[in-house]
Amino acid sequence: MTYKSEIKYNPQGPSHFQYGHQTSSTSHEESFDHEENVYVSDRFKREILIHIAKVIYADSKRVPIMLGISGAPGEGKTFQSKYVLSANDVEVFDFNISEFENVDAGLPLKKLEKLYRDAQNSFSSTSKISCVFVDDIDVALGSKSNYQYTVNFQHLEGGLMSFANYTEDNRPRIPIILTGNNFSLLHEPLIRHGRMRHFEWIPDDGEMEKMIIHYFPSFSVADCNKIMREMNSKCDDHKIPHRTISFYSSIKDALHDEELWSLISDKGLHLDKLSIIKIKSMLNSMTYSVEDAISTGIKLIESQLRQKRNHLQGVK
C-alpha cells in the first residue's frame, strides 16, 4: 500500500513524538486502514502537529489548549484530522455532539470532564499522547437566534473555557481539537486568542486536485484538473459556489450506482456468490472515463439546483 509523500510518517521528523523513554512511532499500515493514494495537506498536518507539540511540550499555560479548525462542510476537516492523529499514534477521545444535550442539566459537562480526565490519565500512565476531539461544535453550541440555548450549552461553554484556563500543575494539559463550519457562532470569550488557536481550512486548487485523485486513482492529474474545471465552470454559469471535495466522492458513488444497478436489474437483489464477488470487484475498480465523471457531476449539480429551487418555492 502506498501513500502520498506529504503524509508519509517520518520517525526522525517533527511528527515523531517522544515522552520520557517511551516512543510512539506506529506506521500508517499499522494504525489506520485506508485506501491507497490517500492525500492529506501538508499545511493541515502542520497545524495539528504543531498545536499538539506546543500543548504537550511547551510547558506554558499561555499556549492555547484548543485548536479550532473551521471551513465549509465537506472539505475533509474530520477525515484529515483523524488521519493525522492516527498516523502519529495519538490516542483520540471523541466527544459526540449528540452528547451536548440531556434531560439532566449538567450531565453533558460531567461527561466531557470525565473524557478529559480519561485522556489525562491515559497520557500519565502510558506516555502515549492523547487528545480530545469534538466534531461540528458550532452545530451544538452555535448562538444563532433559532437555536435553543440551554443550561447544558452554557455549562459546556464554561467547561471548555475552564480547560483553556487549566492551571493544575500536577496534571498534564491535553490538547483539544474542535471542528466546525462557522466559529463566529460560538461564544466570543471561548474563541479569543490565548484560549483557542484557529485554523481556517480552505483548500487551494492544487490541494483539491490531489484530494480528487484519491477518489479517481487511475486518472492523471490533468484528468482530475479537467473534471474540476468543468464542475467549477458549471457552478459559475449558475452563480453558485464551487463544489467541495465531498462532491467528487458523490460523483464516484453515482458512477458505481449505475454499474451496480445494471447487475441488480439483471439478476435481482438476492445474488449468488459469484455476483457478490463481482460487486466487490466493481466497487474497487474504475471502468468509467473522465467524460463519464464529468457528465455525472453535471447531473448532480443540476439535481442540487432543482432541489434548491423547489425548497425556495416551498418557503414562499
Helices and strands as residue ranges (DSSP letters): G 5-7, E 17-19, E 22-24, H 28-31, H 42-57, E 66-70, H 77-87, E 91-95, G 97-100, H 107-126, E 130-134, H 137-141, H 151-164, E 176-180, G 183-185, H 188-191, E 196-200, H 205-215, H 221-237, H 245-267, H 273-283, H 290-315
